[in-house]
């Protein structure tokens, strides 16, 4: 079978193969060699690269063409057993689940707010993806994977894909096959391998993971060309990569530490306001509540060592409703509170009172200050020694 055929000719040949899949393997390959040569000759007669409609107008549908081959070679008509049709429907159904439900949960994980959510939805998505793909391959029951094209839904999908392929200029199609396909293999593998290690915080081996992922992806791509059952796994993974690769590039462009799985909070809208704010032990500080030694809340203004104000984003009602991005270094900052009315329309209220009670101030010991002046009193005794009494008066 000629593997150099591309575009509508390659699709037509694949459909003819599916129609003749019940023939013995050795005879099937001999027949397909003759069909490949015939299709090459027919394609050369077109002024431009033939379309699916043009081939069918010239040769008939793939089934009609295959039936003519059966008649000419003396093979009996194809009768697809009920079990084959049932296997095709089940295999296609599980394949659709693997290509939609699995990538859906993975996409939620990619754009999740927290590392924990990313991990949860990522594991769930890949679990559904691989489980459904495995069940789809099992549903084939050893039949040729192309039997799914004989189901009504499979035929409609194949026709839709052929229509999209026919819209691509022939020269672009050739470039996509010869150059674009290997580039895509590398891109999806590098993103998957690098993103996996970045997800678990192993930044030191991220590059190694990306290289290993690219190598595995290329190997899988080659295996898919040899065994079409791999498509049940590869097509869903391609859907995931179609979401992940642009997200990775967007994250890198927007300055994330690495990738979209580990550094998304660095550039997401929720935490963008903390880029120039305060951080304590990795947690953003949104407000400060000062207390004096007696536990009384007091207002203060904060400045750094250079005299620059330490400001945080305001969170009061005025800022919220004006959609402003104002800041202040007067603490505590007023924040919106729930008035508890439970009725509509609700009124917005501000409060700068702390919602907690501060712990007792630590005990302090009085130490002599540098300006303490000792008072010395000397009293002679009958002995040669001198008694000195020091009285310390701390400066207030």
Order of alpha helices (4+ residues) and beta strands (2+ residues): alpha-alpha-alpha-alpha-alpha-alpha-alpha-alpha-alpha-alpha-alpha-alpha-alpha-beta-beta-beta-beta-alpha-beta-beta-beta-beta-beta-beta
